[in-house]
Amino acid sequence: MWGADWLVNLLFPVLRENLGIAATFFLFAFFCLVSFYIAKKYLPETKGKSLEEIGQSLLCHR
């Protein structure tokens, strides 16, 4: 997460100057949607589960 934050802070001024503010925000919004899709598809739901249940389900998926 820190690496992604660093990359956004590094790229934002450059992209704003070259693409404009609207295109920069749309680009970042696109990557947010992609990351949401990947997280929804590949990360297991843990709501309402104990740590033991989460650990057991992760061990079974290996």
N, CA, C and O atoms as a Maestro MAE file, in Angstrom:
{
 s_m_m2io_version
 :::
 2.0.0
}

f_m_ct {
 s_m_title
 :::
 protein
 m_atom[248] {
  # First column is atom index #
  i_m_mmod_type
  r_m_x_coord
  r_m_y_coord
  r_m_z_coord
  i_m_residue_number
  s_m_chain_name
  s_m_pdb_residue_name
  s_m_pdb_atom_name
  i_m_atomic_number
  :::
  1 25 0.822 -1.188 0.000 1 A "MET " " N  " 7
  2 3 0.000 0.000 0.000 1 A "MET " " CA " 6
  3 2 0.868 1.254 0.000 1 A "MET " " C  " 6
  4 15 0.576 2.228 -0.694 1 A "MET " " O  " 8
  5 25 1.930 1.213 0.784 2 A "TRP " " N  " 7
  6 3 2.810 2.385 0.816 2 A "TRP " " CA " 6
  7 2 3.470 2.609 -0.534 2 A "TRP " " C  " 6
  8 15 3.668 3.747 -0.961 2 A "TRP " " O  " 8
  9 25 3.808 1.515 -1.200 3 A "GLY " " N  " 7
  10 3 4.413 1.624 -2.530 3 A "GLY " " CA " 6
  11 2 3.454 2.250 -3.532 3 A "GLY " " C  " 6
  12 15 3.855 3.075 -4.353 3 A "GLY " " O  " 8
  13 25 2.191 1.855 -3.461 4 A "ALA " " N  " 7
  14 3 1.184 2.433 -4.360 4 A "ALA " " CA " 6
  15 2 0.979 3.913 -4.052 4 A "ALA " " C  " 6
  16 15 0.848 4.721 -4.972 4 A "ALA " " O  " 8
  17 25 0.950 4.278 -2.774 5 A "ASP " " N  " 7
  18 3 0.814 5.686 -2.398 5 A "ASP " " CA " 6
  19 2 2.001 6.504 -2.902 5 A "ASP " " C  " 6
  20 15 1.830 7.617 -3.400 5 A "ASP " " O  " 8
  21 25 3.186 5.954 -2.772 6 A "TRP " " N  " 7
  22 3 4.386 6.638 -3.255 6 A "TRP " " CA " 6
  23 2 4.312 6.841 -4.767 6 A "TRP " " C  " 6
  24 15 4.647 7.914 -5.269 6 A "TRP " " O  " 8
  25 25 3.872 5.809 -5.493 7 A "LEU " " N  " 7
  26 3 3.781 5.886 -6.947 7 A "LEU " " CA " 6
  27 2 2.752 6.936 -7.383 7 A "LEU " " C  " 6
  28 15 3.004 7.696 -8.318 7 A "LEU " " O  " 8
  29 25 1.613 6.982 -6.722 8 A "VAL " " N  " 7
  30 3 0.601 7.990 -7.056 8 A "VAL " " CA " 6
  31 2 1.145 9.388 -6.807 8 A "VAL " " C  " 6
  32 15 0.970 10.276 -7.641 8 A "VAL " " O  " 8
  33 25 1.801 9.593 -5.673 9 A "ASN " " N  " 7
  34 3 2.368 10.911 -5.368 9 A "ASN " " CA " 6
  35 2 3.467 11.299 -6.340 9 A "ASN " " C  " 6
  36 15 3.647 12.480 -6.635 9 A "ASN " " O  " 8
  37 25 4.190 10.330 -6.832 10 A "LEU " " N  " 7
  38 3 5.256 10.596 -7.796 10 A "LEU " " CA " 6
  39 2 4.677 10.919 -9.170 10 A "LEU " " C  " 6
  40 15 5.152 11.834 -9.843 10 A "LEU " " O  " 8
  41 25 3.665 10.182 -9.587 11 A "LEU " " N  " 7
  42 3 3.123 10.331 -10.934 11 A "LEU " " CA " 6
  43 2 2.108 11.462 -11.089 11 A "LEU " " C  " 6
  44 15 1.964 12.011 -12.181 11 A "LEU " " O  " 8
  45 25 1.413 11.815 -10.028 12 A "PHE " " N  " 7
  46 3 0.328 12.794 -10.150 12 A "PHE " " CA " 6
  47 2 0.764 14.112 -10.786 12 A "PHE " " C  " 6
  48 15 0.115 14.550 -11.736 12 A "PHE " " O  " 8
  49 25 1.821 14.764 -10.321 13 A "PRO " " N  " 7
  50 3 2.190 16.043 -10.948 13 A "PRO " " CA " 6
  51 2 2.576 15.900 -12.417 13 A "PRO " " C  " 6
  52 15 2.255 16.761 -13.237 13 A "PRO " " O  " 8
  53 25 3.266 14.812 -12.743 14 A "VAL " " N  " 7
  54 3 3.693 14.594 -14.129 14 A "VAL " " CA " 6
  55 2 2.482 14.358 -15.028 14 A "VAL " " C  " 6
  56 15 2.374 14.947 -16.104 14 A "VAL " " O  " 8
  57 25 1.580 13.495 -14.581 15 A "LEU " " N  " 7
  58 3 0.387 13.215 -15.372 15 A "LEU " " CA " 6
  59 2 -0.517 14.439 -15.492 15 A "LEU " " C  " 6
  60 15 -1.100 14.680 -16.549 15 A "LEU " " O  " 8
  61 25 -0.634 15.208 -14.419 16 A "ARG " " N  " 7
  62 3 -1.465 16.422 -14.458 16 A "ARG " " CA " 6
  63 2 -0.945 17.406 -15.495 16 A "ARG " " C  " 6
  64 15 -1.728 18.023 -16.217 16 A "ARG " " O  " 8
  65 25 0.370 17.555 -15.571 17 A "GLU " " N  " 7
  66 3 0.958 18.484 -16.537 17 A "GLU " " CA " 6
  67 2 0.796 17.986 -17.972 17 A "GLU " " C  " 6
  68 15 0.557 18.783 -18.880 17 A "GLU " " O  " 8
  69 25 0.925 16.670 -18.184 18 A "ASN " " N  " 7
  70 3 0.914 16.126 -19.541 18 A "ASN " " CA " 6
  71 2 -0.476 15.746 -20.039 18 A "ASN " " C  " 6
  72 15 -0.758 15.896 -21.228 18 A "ASN " " O  " 8
  73 25 -1.344 15.262 -19.167 19 A "LEU " " N  " 7
  74 3 -2.664 14.803 -19.585 19 A "LEU " " CA " 6
  75 2 -3.785 15.759 -19.213 19 A "LEU " " C  " 6
  76 15 -4.841 15.760 -19.846 19 A "LEU " " O  " 8
  77 25 -3.560 16.567 -18.194 20 A "GLY " " N  " 7
  78 3 -4.619 17.422 -17.673 20 A "GLY " " CA " 6
  79 2 -5.222 16.785 -16.432 20 A "GLY " " C  " 6
  80 15 -5.045 15.593 -16.181 20 A "GLY " " O  " 8
  81 25 -5.928 17.588 -15.669 21 A "ILE " " N  " 7
  82 3 -6.442 17.131 -14.382 21 A "ILE " " CA " 6
  83 2 -7.545 16.087 -14.550 21 A "ILE " " C  " 6
  84 15 -7.569 15.100 -13.815 21 A "ILE " " O  " 8
  85 25 -8.452 16.286 -15.498 22 A "ALA " " N  " 7
  86 3 -9.573 15.352 -15.673 22 A "ALA " " CA " 6
  87 2 -9.074 13.977 -16.115 22 A "ALA " " C  " 6
  88 15 -9.483 12.960 -15.555 22 A "ALA " " O  " 8
  89 25 -8.210 13.942 -17.100 23 A "ALA " " N  " 7
  90 3 -7.692 12.662 -17.598 23 A "ALA " " CA " 6
  91 2 -6.896 11.938 -16.518 23 A "ALA " " C  " 6
  92 15 -6.944 10.711 -16.430 23 A "ALA " " O  " 8
  93 25 -6.167 12.688 -15.700 24 A "THR " " N  " 7
  94 3 -5.403 12.078 -14.613 24 A "THR " " CA " 6
  95 2 -6.333 11.403 -13.612 24 A "THR " " C  " 6
  96 15 -6.084 10.269 -13.202 24 A "THR " " O  " 8
  97 25 -7.395 12.086 -13.217 25 A "PHE " " N  " 7
  98 3 -8.335 11.486 -12.270 25 A "PHE " " CA " 6
  99 2 -9.067 10.295 -12.880 25 A "PHE " " C  " 6
  100 15 -9.307 9.303 -12.191 25 A "PHE " " O  " 8
  101 25 -9.425 10.375 -14.162 26 A "PHE " " N  " 7
  102 3 -10.072 9.234 -14.807 26 A "PHE " " CA " 6
  103 2 -9.130 8.037 -14.890 26 A "PHE " " C  " 6
  104 15 -9.571 6.897 -14.740 26 A "PHE " " O  " 8
  105 25 -7.855 8.275 -15.124 27 A "LEU " " N  " 7
  106 3 -6.872 7.194 -15.161 27 A "LEU " " CA " 6
  107 2 -6.756 6.518 -13.803 27 A "LEU " " C  " 6
  108 15 -6.750 5.290 -13.714 27 A "LEU " " O  " 8
  109 25 -6.664 7.315 -12.749 28 A "PHE " " N  " 7
  110 3 -6.589 6.747 -11.403 28 A "PHE " " CA " 6
  111 2 -7.891 6.045 -11.025 28 A "PHE " " C  " 6
  112 15 -7.864 5.020 -10.344 28 A "PHE " " O  " 8
  113 25 -9.026 6.585 -11.458 29 A "ALA " " N  " 7
  114 3 -10.308 5.932 -11.193 29 A "ALA " " CA " 6
  115 2 -10.384 4.585 -11.896 29 A "ALA " " C  " 6
  116 15 -10.907 3.622 -11.336 29 A "ALA " " O  " 8
  117 25 -9.871 4.511 -13.108 30 A "PHE " " N  " 7
  118 3 -9.846 3.245 -13.842 30 A "PHE " " CA " 6
  119 2 -9.052 2.191 -13.075 30 A "PHE " " C  " 6
  120 15 -9.498 1.053 -12.930 30 A "PHE " " O  " 8
  121 25 -7.878 2.574 -12.587 31 A "PHE " " N  " 7
  122 3 -7.057 1.618 -11.845 31 A "PHE " " CA " 6
  123 2 -7.697 1.235 -10.516 31 A "PHE " " C  " 6
  124 15 -7.505 0.115 -10.043 31 A "PHE " " O  " 8
  125 25 -8.447 2.135 -9.911 32 A "CYS " " N  " 7
  126 3 -9.196 1.795 -8.697 32 A "CYS " " CA " 6
  127 2 -10.254 0.740 -8.999 32 A "CYS " " C  " 6
  128 15 -10.428 -0.197 -8.220 32 A "CYS " " O  " 8
  129 25 -10.958 0.879 -10.113 33 A "LEU " " N  " 7
  130 3 -11.961 -0.114 -10.495 33 A "LEU " " CA " 6
  131 2 -11.333 -1.469 -10.792 33 A "LEU " " C  " 6
  132 15 -11.879 -2.507 -10.419 33 A "LEU " " O  " 8
  133 25 -10.184 -1.456 -11.464 34 A "VAL " " N  " 7
  134 3 -9.476 -2.710 -11.743 34 A "VAL " " CA " 6
  135 2 -9.062 -3.386 -10.448 34 A "VAL " " C  " 6
  136 15 -9.236 -4.596 -10.301 34 A "VAL " " O  " 8
  137 25 -8.517 -2.627 -9.508 35 A "SER " " N  " 7
  138 3 -8.089 -3.226 -8.247 35 A "SER " " CA " 6
  139 2 -9.288 -3.724 -7.433 35 A "SER " " C  " 6
  140 15 -9.182 -4.741 -6.748 35 A "SER " " O  " 8
  141 25 -10.423 -3.026 -7.499 36 A "PHE " " N  " 7
  142 3 -11.627 -3.491 -6.829 36 A "PHE " " CA " 6
  143 2 -12.075 -4.829 -7.403 36 A "PHE " " C  " 6
  144 15 -12.425 -5.738 -6.651 36 A "PHE " " O  " 8
  145 25 -12.068 -4.958 -8.719 37 A "TYR " " N  " 7
  146 3 -12.457 -6.213 -9.367 37 A "TYR " " CA " 6
  147 2 -11.535 -7.356 -8.946 37 A "TYR " " C  " 6
  148 15 -12.007 -8.446 -8.620 37 A "TYR " " O  " 8
  149 25 -10.238 -7.114 -8.951 38 A "ILE " " N  " 7
  150 3 -9.273 -8.151 -8.581 38 A "ILE " " CA " 6
  151 2 -9.464 -8.565 -7.130 38 A "ILE " " C  " 6
  152 15 -9.437 -9.756 -6.817 38 A "ILE " " O  " 8
  153 25 -9.657 -7.589 -6.234 39 A "ALA " " N  " 7
  154 3 -9.859 -7.909 -4.820 39 A "ALA " " CA " 6
  155 2 -11.146 -8.693 -4.623 39 A "ALA " " C  " 6
  156 15 -11.172 -9.654 -3.855 39 A "ALA " " O  " 8
  157 25 -12.212 -8.297 -5.305 40 A "LYS " " N  " 7
  158 3 -13.492 -8.982 -5.175 40 A "LYS " " CA " 6
  159 2 -13.410 -10.416 -5.693 40 A "LYS " " C  " 6
  160 15 -14.037 -11.316 -5.134 40 A "LYS " " O  " 8
  161 25 -12.646 -10.628 -6.749 41 A "LYS " " N  " 7
  162 3 -12.567 -11.945 -7.373 41 A "LYS " " CA " 6
  163 2 -11.627 -12.895 -6.630 41 A "LYS " " C  " 6
  164 15 -11.936 -14.079 -6.497 41 A "LYS " " O  " 8
  165 25 -10.488 -12.401 -6.145 42 A "TYR " " N  " 7
  166 3 -9.446 -13.289 -5.642 42 A "TYR " " CA " 6
  167 2 -9.266 -13.309 -4.126 42 A "TYR " " C  " 6
  168 15 -8.627 -14.226 -3.608 42 A "TYR " " O  " 8
  169 25 -9.802 -12.337 -3.401 43 A "LEU " " N  " 7
  170 3 -9.630 -12.325 -1.951 43 A "LEU " " CA " 6
  171 2 -10.866 -12.896 -1.271 43 A "LEU " " C  " 6
  172 15 -11.986 -12.520 -1.618 43 A "LEU " " O  " 8
  173 25 -10.686 -13.792 -0.316 44 A "PRO " " N  " 7
  174 3 -11.841 -14.414 0.323 44 A "PRO " " CA " 6
  175 2 -12.549 -13.458 1.286 44 A "PRO " " C  " 6
  176 15 -11.929 -12.566 1.865 44 A "PRO " " O  " 8
  177 25 -13.848 -13.659 1.443 45 A "GLU " " N  " 7
  178 3 -14.635 -12.877 2.399 45 A "GLU " " CA " 6
  179 2 -14.367 -13.402 3.807 45 A "GLU " " C  " 6
  180 15 -14.383 -14.613 4.027 45 A "GLU " " O  " 8
  181 25 -14.122 -12.504 4.760 46 A "THR " " N  " 7
  182 3 -13.821 -12.917 6.128 46 A "THR " " CA " 6
  183 2 -14.813 -12.341 7.141 46 A "THR " " C  " 6
  184 15 -14.630 -12.514 8.346 46 A "THR " " O  " 8
  185 25 -15.843 -11.671 6.677 47 A "LYS " " N  " 7
  186 3 -16.813 -11.053 7.582 47 A "LYS " " CA " 6
  187 2 -17.547 -12.134 8.383 47 A "LYS " " C  " 6
  188 15 -18.069 -13.097 7.821 47 A "LYS " " O  " 8
  189 25 -17.573 -11.954 9.696 48 A "GLY " " N  " 7
  190 3 -18.293 -12.865 10.562 48 A "GLY " " CA " 6
  191 2 -17.569 -14.165 10.866 48 A "GLY " " C  " 6
  192 15 -18.156 -15.072 11.457 48 A "GLY " " O  " 8
  193 25 -16.314 -14.273 10.478 49 A "LYS " " N  " 7
  194 3 -15.550 -15.491 10.746 49 A "LYS " " CA " 6
  195 2 -14.527 -15.229 11.843 49 A "LYS " " C  " 6
  196 15 -14.009 -14.120 11.971 49 A "LYS " " O  " 8
  197 25 -14.245 -16.253 12.626 50 A "SER " " N  " 7
  198 3 -13.211 -16.122 13.652 50 A "SER " " CA " 6
  199 2 -11.834 -16.263 12.999 50 A "SER " " C  " 6
  200 15 -11.723 -16.702 11.854 50 A "SER " " O  " 8
  201 25 -10.801 -15.891 13.731 51 A "LEU " " N  " 7
  202 3 -9.448 -16.029 13.211 51 A "LEU " " CA " 6
  203 2 -9.111 -17.489 12.902 51 A "LEU " " C  " 6
  204 15 -8.401 -17.782 11.940 51 A "LEU " " O  " 8
  205 25 -9.620 -18.381 13.717 52 A "GLU " " N  " 7
  206 3 -9.362 -19.800 13.497 52 A "GLU " " CA " 6
  207 2 -10.004 -20.269 12.189 52 A "GLU " " C  " 6
  208 15 -9.396 -21.017 11.423 52 A "GLU " " O  " 8
  209 25 -11.229 -19.825 11.946 53 A "GLU " " N  " 7
  210 3 -11.908 -20.189 10.702 53 A "GLU " " CA " 6
  211 2 -11.191 -19.623 9.481 53 A "GLU " " C  " 6
  212 15 -11.067 -20.297 8.459 53 A "GLU " " O  " 8
  213 25 -10.723 -18.390 9.593 54 A "ILE " " N  " 7
  214 3 -9.997 -17.767 8.486 54 A "ILE " " CA " 6
  215 2 -8.698 -18.520 8.222 54 A "ILE " " C  " 6
  216 15 -8.368 -18.825 7.075 54 A "ILE " " O  " 8
  217 25 -7.960 -18.819 9.299 55 A "GLY " " N  " 7
  218 3 -6.713 -19.561 9.144 55 A "GLY " " CA " 6
  219 2 -6.934 -20.926 8.526 55 A "GLY " " C  " 6
  220 15 -6.172 -21.353 7.659 55 A "GLY " " O  " 8
  221 25 -7.968 -21.607 8.968 56 A "GLN " " N  " 7
  222 3 -8.261 -22.940 8.433 56 A "GLN " " CA " 6
  223 2 -8.652 -22.860 6.948 56 A "GLN " " C  " 6
  224 15 -8.202 -23.681 6.149 56 A "GLN " " O  " 8
  225 25 -9.472 -21.894 6.582 57 A "SER " " N  " 7
  226 3 -9.890 -21.788 5.178 57 A "SER " " CA " 6
  227 2 -8.720 -21.417 4.286 57 A "SER " " C  " 6
  228 15 -8.658 -21.866 3.142 57 A "SER " " O  " 8
  229 25 -7.780 -20.600 4.784 58 A "LEU " " N  " 7
  230 3 -6.611 -20.249 3.981 58 A "LEU " " CA " 6
  231 2 -5.672 -21.433 3.827 58 A "LEU " " C  " 6
  232 15 -5.047 -21.592 2.778 58 A "LEU " " O  " 8
  233 25 -5.561 -22.265 4.853 59 A "LEU " " N  " 7
  234 3 -4.712 -23.462 4.748 59 A "LEU " " CA " 6
  235 2 -5.287 -24.473 3.783 59 A "LEU " " C  " 6
  236 15 -4.534 -25.181 3.115 59 A "LEU " " O  " 8
  237 25 -6.598 -24.558 3.692 60 A "CYS " " N  " 7
  238 3 -7.235 -25.513 2.801 60 A "CYS " " CA " 6
  239 2 -7.094 -25.115 1.345 60 A "CYS " " C  " 6
  240 15 -7.156 -25.974 0.466 60 A "CYS " " O  " 8
  241 25 -6.904 -23.813 1.065 61 A "HIS " " N  " 7
  242 3 -6.821 -23.341 -0.319 61 A "HIS " " CA " 6
  243 2 -5.423 -23.441 -0.892 61 A "HIS " " C  " 6
  244 15 -5.224 -23.139 -2.069 61 A "HIS " " O  " 8
  245 25 -4.459 -23.849 -0.107 62 A "ARG " " N  " 7
  246 3 -3.078 -23.924 -0.631 62 A "ARG " " CA " 6
  247 2 -2.877 -25.103 -1.465 62 A "ARG " " C  " 6
  248 15 -1.780 -25.316 -1.980 62 A "ARG " " O  " 8
  :::
 }
 m_bond[247] {
  # First column is bond index #
  i_m_from
  i_m_to
  i_m_order
  :::
  1 1 2 1
  2 2 3 1
  3 3 4 2
  4 3 5 1
  5 5 6 1
  6 6 7 1
  7 7 8 2
  8 7 9 1
  9 9 10 1
  10 10 11 1
  11 11 12 2
  12 11 13 1
  13 13 14 1
  14 14 15 1
  15 15 16 2
  16 15 17 1
  17 17 18 1
  18 18 19 1
  19 19 20 2
  20 19 21 1
  21 21 22 1
  22 22 23 1
  23 23 24 2
  24 23 25 1
  25 25 26 1
  26 26 27 1
  27 27 28 2
  28 27 29 1
  29 29 30 1
  30 30 31 1
  31 31 32 2
  32 31 33 1
  33 33 34 1
  34 34 35 1
  35 35 36 2
  36 35 37 1
  37 37 38 1
  38 38 39 1
  39 39 40 2
  40 39 41 1
  41 41 42 1
  42 42 43 1
  43 43 44 2
  44 43 45 1
  45 45 46 1
  46 46 47 1
  47 47 48 2
  48 47 49 1
  49 49 50 1
  50 50 51 1
  51 51 52 2
  52 51 53 1
  53 53 54 1
  54 54 55 1
  55 55 56 2
  56 55 57 1
  57 57 58 1
  58 58 59 1
  59 59 60 2
  60 59 61 1
  61 61 62 1
  62 62 63 1
  63 63 64 2
  64 63 65 1
  65 65 66 1
  66 66 67 1
  67 67 68 2
  68 67 69 1
  69 69 70 1
  70 70 71 1
  71 71 72 2
  72 71 73 1
  73 73 74 1
  74 74 75 1
  75 75 76 2
  76 75 77 1
  77 77 78 1
  78 78 79 1
  79 79 80 2
  80 79 81 1
  81 81 82 1
  82 82 83 1
  83 83 84 2
  84 83 85 1
  85 85 86 1
  86 86 87 1
  87 87 88 2
  88 87 89 1
  89 89 90 1
  90 90 91 1
  91 91 92 2
  92 91 93 1
  93 93 94 1
  94 94 95 1
  95 95 96 2
  96 95 97 1
  97 97 98 1
  98 98 99 1
  99 99 100 2
  100 99 101 1
  101 101 102 1
  102 102 103 1
  103 103 104 2
  104 103 105 1
  105 105 106 1
  106 106 107 1
  107 107 108 2
  108 107 109 1
  109 109 110 1
  110 110 111 1
  111 111 112 2
  112 111 113 1
  113 113 114 1
  114 114 115 1
  115 115 116 2
  116 115 117 1
  117 117 118 1
  118 118 119 1
  119 119 120 2
  120 119 121 1
  121 121 122 1
  122 122 123 1
  123 123 124 2
  124 123 125 1
  125 125 126 1
  126 126 127 1
  127 127 128 2
  128 127 129 1
  129 129 130 1
  130 130 131 1
  131 131 132 2
  132 131 133 1
  133 133 134 1
  134 134 135 1
  135 135 136 2
  136 135 137 1
  137 137 138 1
  138 138 139 1
  139 139 140 2
  140 139 141 1
  141 141 142 1
  142 142 143 1
  143 143 144 2
  144 143 145 1
  145 145 146 1
  146 146 147 1
  147 147 148 2
  148 147 149 1
  149 149 150 1
  150 150 151 1
  151 151 152 2
  152 151 153 1
  153 153 154 1
  154 154 155 1
  155 155 156 2
  156 155 157 1
  157 157 158 1
  158 158 159 1
  159 159 160 2
  160 159 161 1
  161 161 162 1
  162 162 163 1
  163 163 164 2
  164 163 165 1
  165 165 166 1
  166 166 167 1
  167 167 168 2
  168 167 169 1
  169 169 170 1
  170 170 171 1
  171 171 172 2
  172 171 173 1
  173 173 174 1
  174 174 175 1
  175 175 176 2
  176 175 177 1
  177 177 178 1
  178 178 179 1
  179 179 180 2
  180 179 181 1
  181 181 182 1
  182 182 183 1
  183 183 184 2
  184 183 185 1
  185 185 186 1
  186 186 187 1
  187 187 188 2
  188 187 189 1
  189 189 190 1
  190 190 191 1
  191 191 192 2
  192 191 193 1
  193 193 194 1
  194 194 195 1
  195 195 196 2
  196 195 197 1
  197 197 198 1
  198 198 199 1
  199 199 200 2
  200 199 201 1
  201 201 202 1
  202 202 203 1
  203 203 204 2
  204 203 205 1
  205 205 206 1
  206 206 207 1
  207 207 208 2
  208 207 209 1
  209 209 210 1
  210 210 211 1
  211 211 212 2
  212 211 213 1
  213 213 214 1
  214 214 215 1
  215 215 216 2
  216 215 217 1
  217 217 218 1
  218 218 219 1
  219 219 220 2
  220 219 221 1
  221 221 222 1
  222 222 223 1
  223 223 224 2
  224 223 225 1
  225 225 226 1
  226 226 227 1
  227 227 228 2
  228 227 229 1
  229 229 230 1
  230 230 231 1
  231 231 232 2
  232 231 233 1
  233 233 234 1
  234 234 235 1
  235 235 236 2
  236 235 237 1
  237 237 238 1
  238 238 239 1
  239 239 240 2
  240 239 241 1
  241 241 242 1
  242 242 243 1
  243 243 244 2
  244 243 245 1
  245 245 246 1
  246 246 247 1
  247 247 248 2
  :::
 }
}
